[in-house]
Amino acid sequence: MKRAKRHSAPEVHALVKPRNPVARSPLLAKGGAHGKSGAALRRKARVELQKLRHDLDEQ
């Protein structure tokens, strides 16, 4: 079997425009601190209400 010929790759770097270092992807703007989900907040409120009710029942 013969070996495949090795072709030199054309200069692609000359055709590609350089990226703007100031511009940012809009996908990166979505980041930030994560918060509790709505279900977690509702559950926390329910648990706090049960604790309050338990404390009132003890008195």
C-alpha positions as CSV (number, residue, x, y, z in Angstrom):
1,M,0.0,0.0,0.0
2,K,1.2,3.4,-0.8
3,R,1.3,6.2,1.7
4,A,-1.1,9.2,1.4
5,K,0.4,12.3,0.1
6,R,1.0,15.1,2.5
7,H,-0.4,18.4,1.3
8,S,0.6,21.6,3.0
9,A,-2.5,23.4,4.4
10,P,-3.2,26.8,2.8
11,E,-2.7,29.9,5.0
12,V,-6.1,30.3,6.6
13,H,-4.9,32.8,9.1
14,A,-4.5,35.5,6.5
15,L,-8.2,35.2,5.5
16,V,-9.7,35.3,9.0
17,K,-10.4,38.8,10.4
18,P,-9.0,39.3,13.9
19,R,-11.6,39.3,16.7
20,N,-12.6,42.5,18.4
21,P,-11.2,42.1,22.0
22,V,-13.7,44.7,23.3
23,A,-16.8,42.8,22.0
24,R,-18.3,40.2,24.3
25,S,-20.6,37.3,23.5
26,P,-24.2,38.0,24.6
27,L,-24.3,34.5,26.2
28,L,-21.7,35.7,28.7
29,A,-24.1,38.4,29.9
30,K,-26.5,35.8,31.3
31,G,-24.1,34.8,34.0
32,G,-24.2,35.9,37.6
33,A,-25.0,34.7,41.1
34,H,-27.4,31.8,41.3
35,G,-30.4,32.0,43.6
36,K,-32.8,29.6,45.2
37,S,-35.5,28.2,43.0
38,G,-39.1,29.2,43.5
39,A,-39.9,25.8,45.0
40,A,-37.1,26.1,47.5
41,L,-38.3,29.5,48.6
42,R,-41.9,28.2,49.0
43,R,-40.7,25.3,51.1
44,K,-38.6,27.5,53.3
45,A,-41.6,29.7,53.9
46,R,-43.7,26.7,54.8
47,V,-41.1,25.3,57.2
48,E,-40.8,28.7,58.9
49,L,-44.5,28.9,59.3
50,Q,-44.6,25.4,60.8
51,K,-41.8,26.4,63.3
52,L,-43.8,29.4,64.3
53,R,-46.9,27.4,64.7
54,H,-45.0,24.8,66.8
55,D,-43.6,27.5,69.0
56,L,-47.1,29.0,69.6
57,D,-48.5,25.5,70.4
58,E,-45.9,25.0,73.1
59,Q,-46.9,28.2,74.9
